[in-house]
Amino acid sequence: MVVGAPEVESLMKKVLVTGAAGFIGYHLSERLLEEGNKVTGIDNLNSYYDVRLKKARLGRLIKRRRFRFHKADLADIKKTRVIFKAEAPDLVVHLAAQAGVRYSLENPRAYLKSNITGFLNVLEACRQFKIRRLIYASSSSVYGANTRLPFSVQDRTDAPLSLYGATKKSNELMAHAYGHLFKLQTTGLRFFTVYGPWGRPDMAYFLFTRNLLTGKPIQVFNRGNMRRDFTYIDDIVDGMISVTRLSKARPFYNLGSSKPVKLMDCIRLLEKYTRQKAKIRYAPMHPGDILETSADIRAARDDFGFFPKTNMKEGVKKFVDWYKGYYRVKTV
Ligand SMILES: NC(=O)c1ccc[n+]([C@@H]2O[C@H](COP(=O)([O-])OP(=O)(O)OC[C@H]3O[C@@H](n4cnc5c(N)ncnc54)[C@H](O)[C@@H]3O)[C@@H](O)[C@H]2O)c1
């Protein structure tokens, strides 16, 4: 008798992952495929950051037998419907979004297009094609001006500090309404500063690494007086996979390491693993930024044993190793 085989069978799913060429979408897709699921990816491959990196992630997924890809913009309802109809997924994991807090001050409309219209279109397609389950990316940014630490899913989230945070909060409200009206089970995952190999070039740890390795100065806001709950990508993917397996999930979970790190300590680790000394240029606090983020992960721990394993030292080393390999940085 093959113990466990039927259970593995029953766990196999057809999963639609939006934002599959993005940082988190790529890693999640890899893991879902490794675990025997079929994955359909959607991404519009927009140029918010280097499209070559998105294509490189995608290139690795496309080699996999059970992966299919549609280049499409979720703000286009017709295309979105066609894909949902053709793919008929068991589960949708919606990660496509215009990310970034600071960029939402420069290009607010990109956030409305992807995060509001795109999100509505995903909800509508779920409704039309009777999808039962939607897991989507929210963000620690919904906590905004909340000063009570660590941030708990019980805390109020009605004072976002950026349009990005406001769109993520809106997603949670929209998901709730659709869940209530159309029997769609939705779970919002509030991610806390996710980092790691194949990461996002607009994020501070990535920009710092690039500048350290090219001898350029790094810009540090608020004299570095900030703390972030940095969360390593593999821990985030572990948490997401657990959520896909829950028969009954809560409407939200915080996914963070729950061990906030001082920004300057992160810079010291990057210096150590790049073997470079940072040339720091201080800048005032950015009005859209939050001073400190810290995740209360008790709900995730209780419901699916969420236990982030990767400490900052290991995570930063793995990121720098990947960065040097990917960008062919010559080391001395
Ligand atoms: N990385 C983090 O630290 C973090 C923290 C909190 C929340 N999040 C959220 O997690 C999700 C994934 O983030 P990420 O870090 O992988 O970002 P990412 O930018 O690397 O990935 C998002 C992907 O979505 C695609 N996309 C954007 N708008 C689209 C549209 N209208 N139609 C189709 N594709 C579209 C982009 O091309 C990109 O490849 C996002 O919703 C983000 O807001 C990320």
The ligand as a MOL file (V3000), in Angstrom:
LIG
                    3D

  0  0  0     0  0            999 V3000
M  V30 BEGIN CTAB
M  V30 COUNTS 44 48 0 0 0
M  V30 BEGIN ATOM
M  V30 1 N 7.2410 42.2890 -2.0260 0
M  V30 2 C 6.7360 42.8080 -0.9100 0
M  V30 3 O 7.4570 43.1180 0.0300 0
M  V30 4 C 5.2470 43.0110 -0.7700 0
M  V30 5 C 4.7910 43.5110 0.4590 0
M  V30 6 C 3.4200 43.7010 0.6220 0
M  V30 7 C 2.5490 43.3840 -0.4020 0
M  V30 8 N 3.0320 42.9350 -1.5930 0 CHG=1
M  V30 9 C 2.0630 42.6300 -2.6520 0
M  V30 10 O 2.3200 41.3150 -3.1290 0
M  V30 11 C 2.0230 41.2330 -4.5200 0
M  V30 12 C 3.2230 40.7210 -5.2800 0
M  V30 13 O 4.3020 41.6240 -5.0490 0
M  V30 14 P 5.7300 41.4600 -5.7120 0
M  V30 15 O 6.7200 41.9480 -4.7280 0
M  V30 16 O 5.8520 40.1110 -6.2970 0 CHG=-1
M  V30 17 O 5.5970 42.5550 -6.8630 0
M  V30 18 P 6.0170 42.4870 -8.4180 0
M  V30 19 O 5.8550 43.8850 -8.9270 0
M  V30 20 O 7.3420 41.8290 -8.5650 0
M  V30 21 O 4.8980 41.5480 -9.0470 0
M  V30 22 C 3.6570 41.9990 -9.5040 0
M  V30 23 C 3.4770 41.5240 -10.9410 0
M  V30 24 O 2.1570 41.9030 -11.3720 0
M  V30 25 C 2.2270 42.3320 -12.7170 0
M  V30 26 N 1.1070 43.2650 -12.9310 0
M  V30 27 C 0.9370 44.5000 -12.3890 0
M  V30 28 N -0.2120 45.0460 -12.8190 0
M  V30 29 C -0.7940 44.1280 -13.6460 0
M  V30 30 C -2.0060 44.1010 -14.3980 0
M  V30 31 N -2.8310 45.1450 -14.4100 0
M  V30 32 N -2.2860 43.0030 -15.1260 0
M  V30 33 C -1.4440 41.9360 -15.1470 0
M  V30 34 N -0.2760 41.9160 -14.4640 0
M  V30 35 C 0.0330 42.9870 -13.7150 0
M  V30 36 C 3.5790 42.9950 -12.8440 0
M  V30 37 O 4.0540 42.9950 -14.1860 0
M  V30 38 C 4.4650 42.1630 -11.9160 0
M  V30 39 O 5.1630 41.1560 -12.6210 0
M  V30 40 C 1.5680 42.6150 -4.9290 0
M  V30 41 O 0.1620 42.6440 -4.8720 0
M  V30 42 C 2.1580 43.5120 -3.8630 0
M  V30 43 O 1.4230 44.7060 -3.7180 0
M  V30 44 C 4.3660 42.7360 -1.7950 0
M  V30 END ATOM
M  V30 BEGIN BOND
M  V30 1 1 1 2
M  V30 2 2 2 3
M  V30 3 1 2 4
M  V30 4 1 4 5
M  V30 5 2 4 44
M  V30 6 2 5 6
M  V30 7 1 6 7
M  V30 8 2 7 8
M  V30 9 1 8 9
M  V30 10 1 8 44
M  V30 11 1 9 10
M  V30 12 1 9 42
M  V30 13 1 10 11
M  V30 14 1 11 12
M  V30 15 1 11 40
M  V30 16 1 12 13
M  V30 17 1 13 14
M  V30 18 2 14 15
M  V30 19 1 14 16
M  V30 20 1 14 17
M  V30 21 1 17 18
M  V30 22 2 18 19
M  V30 23 1 18 20
M  V30 24 1 18 21
M  V30 25 1 21 22
M  V30 26 1 22 23
M  V30 27 1 23 24
M  V30 28 1 23 38
M  V30 29 1 24 25
M  V30 30 1 25 26
M  V30 31 1 25 36
M  V30 32 1 26 27
M  V30 33 1 26 35
M  V30 34 2 27 28
M  V30 35 1 28 29
M  V30 36 1 29 30
M  V30 37 2 29 35
M  V30 38 1 30 31
M  V30 39 2 30 32
M  V30 40 1 32 33
M  V30 41 2 33 34
M  V30 42 1 34 35
M  V30 43 1 36 37
M  V30 44 1 36 38
M  V30 45 1 38 39
M  V30 46 1 40 41
M  V30 47 1 40 42
M  V30 48 1 42 43
M  V30 END BOND
M  V30 END CTAB
M  END
